[in-house]
């Protein structure tokens, strides 16, 4: 059976991506949550199960194979269970979807730093820095292009739920947490993501977590 090691569901955006990726595979898996930055975290990140990842989550163990990056986990599982579970069948759509997922993976550092994930909070709207505003605008432009060109077959970015939605799911929660205003089409997409049963399961579990990291409980 697969084994997925994740951090706190309240705060760990990359863990959410890895977890959604495994859920999308349809394969059974053991889920292990290691609370970030406490004594248990310090102890386990120095052990063998964390060693290949350099002490980061999520980590997927598949027998002797270990995959420790969210996008790599998506690709591993797509190879294992079928690419159509994760990526559009149309070549042009798949090219755009891969590009969007890669951009999400490597970009938007200002949004990450200034609007860290906390699915248990909703802060009042605040003045965003110009770099964050630019990144939000870029994300909304990508969402609009995907929905307009490829989203007619369903409510997700490329019609069906897939890898791109997985990669942007924590962005959706950030927009909610920081009360970031979005146009109606984006609000509809966000509601679709948030109402997905797996997102509801994740957010509900986050509410029950006993761990609190003060750094993530305050707006910058």
C-alpha positions as a LaTeX table, in Angstrom:
\begin{tabular}{lrrr}
\hline
Residue & $x$ (\AA) & $y$ (\AA) & $z$ (\AA) \\
\hline
Unk1 & 0.00 & 0.00 & 0.00 \\
Unk2 & 1.10 & 3.57 & $-0.68$ \\
Unk3 & 2.22 & 5.63 & 2.32 \\
Unk4 & 1.85 & 9.42 & 2.23 \\
Unk5 & 3.54 & 11.58 & 4.85 \\
Unk6 & 2.10 & 15.09 & 5.17 \\
Unk7 & 2.32 & 18.11 & 7.45 \\
Unk8 & $-0.50$ & 19.94 & 9.22 \\
Unk9 & $-3.66$ & 20.13 & 7.15 \\
Unk10 & $-4.32$ & 23.63 & 8.39 \\
Unk11 & $-1.07$ & 25.04 & 7.04 \\
Unk12 & 0.72 & 22.77 & 4.57 \\
Unk13 & $-0.16$ & 23.74 & 1.00 \\
Unk14 & 2.21 & 21.28 & $-0.61$ \\
Unk15 & 0.82 & 18.47 & 1.55 \\
Unk16 & $-2.66$ & 19.31 & 0.28 \\
Unk17 & $-1.44$ & 18.96 & $-3.30$ \\
Unk18 & 0.21 & 15.62 & $-2.62$ \\
Unk19 & $-2.84$ & 14.34 & $-0.75$ \\
Unk20 & $-5.25$ & 15.35 & $-3.51$ \\
Unk21 & $-2.96$ & 13.70 & $-6.05$ \\
Unk22 & $-3.11$ & 10.39 & $-4.19$ \\
Unk23 & $-6.88$ & 10.65 & $-3.73$ \\
Unk24 & $-7.20$ & 11.22 & $-7.48$ \\
Unk25 & $-5.26$ & 8.03 & $-8.17$ \\
Unk26 & $-8.01$ & 5.91 & $-6.64$ \\
Unk27 & $-5.38$ & 3.77 & $-4.91$ \\
Unk28 & $-5.56$ & 2.90 & $-1.21$ \\
Unk29 & $-2.96$ & 4.64 & 0.90 \\
Unk30 & $-1.83$ & 5.08 & 4.48 \\
Unk31 & $-1.84$ & 8.71 & 5.58 \\
Unk32 & 0.63 & 9.89 & 8.22 \\
Unk33 & 0.44 & 13.45 & 9.53 \\
Unk34 & 3.57 & 14.80 & 11.18 \\
Unk35 & 2.88 & 18.13 & 12.93 \\
Unk36 & 5.32 & 20.69 & 11.62 \\
Unk37 & 8.05 & 22.23 & 13.72 \\
Unk38 & 7.36 & 20.45 & 17.04 \\
Unk39 & 9.52 & 17.81 & 18.75 \\
Unk40 & 7.97 & 15.02 & 16.68 \\
Unk41 & 8.80 & 16.92 & 13.49 \\
Unk42 & 12.42 & 17.46 & 14.50 \\
Unk43 & 12.80 & 13.80 & 15.37 \\
Unk44 & 11.14 & 12.33 & 12.28 \\
Unk45 & 12.71 & 14.66 & 9.73 \\
Unk46 & 16.09 & 13.35 & 10.79 \\
Unk47 & 15.00 & 9.73 & 10.24 \\
Unk48 & 15.21 & 7.50 & 7.21 \\
Unk49 & 11.64 & 8.03 & 6.01 \\
Unk50 & 12.31 & 11.75 & 5.51 \\
Unk51 & 15.92 & 11.45 & 4.34 \\
Unk52 & 15.33 & 11.45 & 0.56 \\
Unk53 & 13.18 & 14.60 & 0.77 \\
Unk54 & 15.62 & 16.68 & 2.77 \\
Unk55 & 13.09 & 16.98 & 5.57 \\
Unk56 & 10.17 & 18.26 & 3.50 \\
Unk57 & 6.59 & 17.10 & 2.98 \\
Unk58 & 4.74 & 15.58 & 1.24 \\
Unk59 & 6.56 & 12.31 & 0.81 \\
Unk60 & 5.05 & 9.37 & $-1.01$ \\
Unk61 & 6.44 & 5.89 & $-0.42$ \\
Unk62 & 5.48 & 3.27 & $-2.97$ \\
Unk63 & 7.19 & 0.09 & $-1.84$ \\
Unk64 & 10.90 & 0.98 & $-2.24$ \\
Unk65 & 10.25 & 4.04 & $-4.39$ \\
Unk66 & 10.08 & 7.42 & $-2.68$ \\
Unk67 & 8.69 & 10.56 & $-4.31$ \\
Unk68 & 8.87 & 13.79 & $-2.36$ \\
Unk69 & 7.65 & 16.61 & $-4.57$ \\
Unk70 & 3.96 & 17.32 & $-5.21$ \\
Unk71 & 4.26 & 17.65 & $-8.96$ \\
Unk72 & 6.50 & 14.58 & $-9.09$ \\
Unk73 & 3.88 & 12.70 & $-7.05$ \\
Unk74 & 1.26 & 13.67 & $-9.64$ \\
Unk75 & 3.44 & 12.39 & $-12.47$ \\
Unk76 & 4.34 & 9.19 & $-10.64$ \\
Unk77 & 0.69 & 8.40 & $-10.03$ \\
Unk78 & $-0.29$ & 9.41 & $-13.57$ \\
Unk79 & 2.25 & 6.90 & $-14.90$ \\
Unk80 & 0.87 & 4.31 & $-12.50$ \\
Unk81 & $-2.87$ & 4.77 & $-12.96$ \\
Unk82 & $-3.28$ & 6.56 & $-16.29$ \\
Unk83 & $-2.49$ & 10.09 & $-17.45$ \\
Unk84 & $-6.14$ & 10.81 & $-18.25$ \\
Unk85 & $-6.86$ & 10.85 & $-14.53$ \\
Unk86 & $-4.68$ & 13.94 & $-14.23$ \\
Unk87 & $-4.20$ & 15.62 & $-17.60$ \\
Unk88 & $-6.53$ & 16.60 & $-20.47$ \\
Unk89 & $-6.64$ & 14.17 & $-23.38$ \\
Unk90 & $-6.38$ & 16.92 & $-26.02$ \\
Unk91 & $-2.73$ & 17.66 & $-26.86$ \\
Unk92 & $-3.10$ & 21.45 & $-26.86$ \\
Unk93 & $-5.10$ & 21.43 & $-23.63$ \\
Unk94 & $-2.57$ & 19.11 & $-22.00$ \\
Unk95 & 0.28 & 21.40 & $-23.03$ \\
Unk96 & $-1.42$ & 24.38 & $-21.42$ \\
Unk97 & $-2.32$ & 22.38 & $-18.32$ \\
Unk98 & 1.26 & 21.21 & $-17.85$ \\
Unk99 & 2.51 & 24.77 & $-18.31$ \\
Unk100 & 0.07 & 26.11 & $-15.72$ \\
Unk101 & 0.98 & 23.39 & $-13.24$ \\
Unk102 & 4.69 & 24.04 & $-13.73$ \\
Unk103 & 4.20 & 27.79 & $-13.32$ \\
Unk104 & 2.29 & 27.20 & $-10.10$ \\
Unk105 & 5.07 & 24.93 & $-8.92$ \\
Unk106 & 7.85 & 27.45 & $-9.50$ \\
Unk107 & 6.24 & 30.89 & $-9.18$ \\
Unk108 & 4.09 & 33.21 & $-7.05$ \\
Unk109 & 6.67 & 33.52 & $-4.29$ \\
Unk110 & 5.26 & 36.83 & $-3.06$ \\
Unk111 & 1.79 & 35.33 & $-2.64$ \\
Unk112 & 3.29 & 32.39 & $-0.77$ \\
Unk113 & 5.30 & 34.63 & 1.56 \\
Unk114 & 2.67 & 37.26 & 2.28 \\
Unk115 & $-0.41$ & 35.02 & 2.29 \\
Unk116 & 0.58 & 31.74 & 3.88 \\
Unk117 & $-1.97$ & 28.94 & 3.95 \\
Unk118 & $-4.35$ & 28.65 & 6.88 \\
Unk119 & $-7.64$ & 26.94 & 6.03 \\
Unk120 & $-8.98$ & 27.63 & 9.55 \\
Unk121 & $-8.87$ & 31.41 & 9.20 \\
Unk122 & $-10.47$ & 34.18 & 7.20 \\
Unk123 & $-8.83$ & 37.54 & 7.72 \\
Unk124 & $-10.40$ & 40.87 & 6.76 \\
Unk125 & $-9.35$ & 42.15 & 3.34 \\
Unk126 & $-6.08$ & 44.06 & 3.42 \\
Unk127 & $-4.02$ & 46.12 & 1.03 \\
Unk128 & $-1.93$ & 43.68 & $-0.96$ \\
Unk129 & 1.57 & 44.57 & $-2.03$ \\
Unk130 & 2.05 & 45.33 & $-5.70$ \\
Unk131 & 4.02 & 42.09 & $-6.34$ \\
Unk132 & 1.18 & 40.06 & $-4.79$ \\
Unk133 & $-1.44$ & 41.95 & $-6.82$ \\
Unk134 & 0.50 & 41.18 & $-9.99$ \\
Unk135 & 0.67 & 37.49 & $-9.12$ \\
Unk136 & $-3.05$ & 37.37 & $-8.31$ \\
Unk137 & $-3.79$ & 39.02 & $-11.65$ \\
Unk138 & $-1.62$ & 36.49 & $-13.45$ \\
Unk139 & $-3.38$ & 33.58 & $-11.76$ \\
Unk140 & $-6.81$ & 34.96 & $-12.64$ \\
Unk141 & $-5.73$ & 35.44 & $-16.26$ \\
Unk142 & $-4.62$ & 31.81 & $-16.46$ \\
Unk143 & $-7.84$ & 30.59 & $-14.90$ \\
Unk144 & $-9.86$ & 32.68 & $-17.36$ \\
Unk145 & $-7.93$ & 31.36 & $-20.36$ \\
Unk146 & $-8.26$ & 27.74 & $-19.26$ \\
Unk147 & $-11.98$ & 28.05 & $-18.53$ \\
Unk148 & $-12.68$ & 29.89 & $-21.80$ \\
Unk149 & $-10.68$ & 27.55 & $-24.03$ \\
Unk150 & $-11.02$ & 24.18 & $-22.36$ \\
Unk151 & $-13.53$ & 24.34 & $-19.52$ \\
Unk152 & $-16.81$ & 23.84 & $-21.34$ \\
Unk153 & $-17.01$ & 20.15 & $-20.45$ \\
Unk154 & $-17.23$ & 20.69 & $-16.69$ \\
Unk155 & $-16.75$ & 23.17 & $-13.83$ \\
Unk156 & $-12.99$ & 22.77 & $-13.39$ \\
Unk157 & $-10.19$ & 24.59 & $-15.21$ \\
Unk158 & $-10.05$ & 22.04 & $-18.01$ \\
Unk159 & $-13.54$ & 20.65 & $-17.56$ \\
Unk160 & $-12.78$ & 17.62 & $-15.39$ \\
Unk161 & $-10.95$ & 17.71 & $-12.06$ \\
Unk162 & $-7.26$ & 17.08 & $-12.64$ \\
Unk163 & $-3.66$ & 17.99 & $-11.91$ \\
Unk164 & $-4.04$ & 21.72 & $-12.54$ \\
Unk165 & $-6.91$ & 21.97 & $-10.07$ \\
Unk166 & $-4.80$ & 20.04 & $-7.57$ \\
Unk167 & $-1.92$ & 22.47 & $-8.00$ \\
Unk168 & $-4.13$ & 25.56 & $-7.61$ \\
Unk169 & $-6.31$ & 24.25 & $-4.76$ \\
Unk170 & $-4.17$ & 25.91 & $-2.04$ \\
Unk171 & $-4.34$ & 29.18 & $-3.97$ \\
Unk172 & $-8.11$ & 28.97 & $-3.74$ \\
Unk173 & $-7.88$ & 28.59 & 0.04 \\
Unk174 & $-5.47$ & 31.53 & 0.24 \\
Unk175 & $-7.85$ & 33.77 & $-1.69$ \\
Unk176 & $-10.54$ & 32.86 & 0.84 \\
Unk177 & $-8.29$ & 33.21 & 3.90 \\
Unk178 & $-7.15$ & 36.70 & 2.90 \\
Unk179 & $-10.52$ & 37.84 & 1.50 \\
Unk180 & $-8.99$ & 38.56 & $-1.91$ \\
Unk181 & $-11.61$ & 39.91 & $-4.29$ \\
Unk182 & $-12.02$ & 37.98 & $-7.55$ \\
Unk183 & $-14.36$ & 38.28 & $-10.55$ \\
Unk184 & $-17.53$ & 36.15 & $-10.70$ \\
Unk185 & $-16.09$ & 33.42 & $-12.95$ \\
Unk186 & $-13.21$ & 32.91 & $-10.48$ \\
Unk187 & $-15.56$ & 32.95 & $-7.49$ \\
Unk188 & $-17.60$ & 30.20 & $-9.16$ \\
Unk189 & $-14.48$ & 28.14 & $-9.79$ \\
Unk190 & $-13.33$ & 28.63 & $-6.21$ \\
Unk191 & $-16.70$ & 27.48 & $-4.91$ \\
Unk192 & $-16.42$ & 24.39 & $-7.12$ \\
Unk193 & $-13.02$ & 23.55 & $-5.65$ \\
Unk194 & $-14.06$ & 24.22 & $-2.06$ \\
Unk195 & $-17.19$ & 22.10 & $-2.39$ \\
Unk196 & $-15.30$ & 19.10 & $-3.78$ \\
Unk197 & $-15.74$ & 16.22 & $-1.28$ \\
Unk198 & $-11.98$ & 15.79 & $-0.88$ \\
Unk199 & $-11.50$ & 19.49 & $-0.11$ \\
Unk200 & $-14.35$ & 19.31 & 2.38 \\
Unk201 & $-12.70$ & 16.28 & 3.99 \\
Unk202 & $-9.33$ & 18.07 & 4.21 \\
Unk203 & $-10.76$ & 21.32 & 5.62 \\
Unk204 & $-12.91$ & 19.46 & 8.13 \\
Unk205 & $-9.91$ & 17.47 & 9.36 \\
Unk206 & $-7.89$ & 20.70 & 9.66 \\
Unk207 & $-10.50$ & 22.10 & 12.05 \\
Unk208 & $-9.93$ & 19.15 & 14.36 \\
Unk209 & $-6.15$ & 19.41 & 14.49 \\
Unk210 & $-4.85$ & 20.37 & 17.94 \\
Unk211 & $-1.66$ & 22.01 & 16.69 \\
Unk212 & $-1.27$ & 25.77 & 16.38 \\
Unk213 & 1.66 & 27.55 & 14.73 \\
Unk214 & 1.43 & 31.20 & 15.73 \\
Unk215 & 3.34 & 32.42 & 12.70 \\
Unk216 & 0.50 & 31.24 & 10.44 \\
Unk217 & $-2.25$ & 32.58 & 12.70 \\
Unk218 & $-1.52$ & 36.23 & 11.98 \\
Unk219 & $-1.75$ & 38.29 & 8.83 \\
Unk220 & 1.45 & 40.11 & 7.82 \\
\hline
\end{tabular}
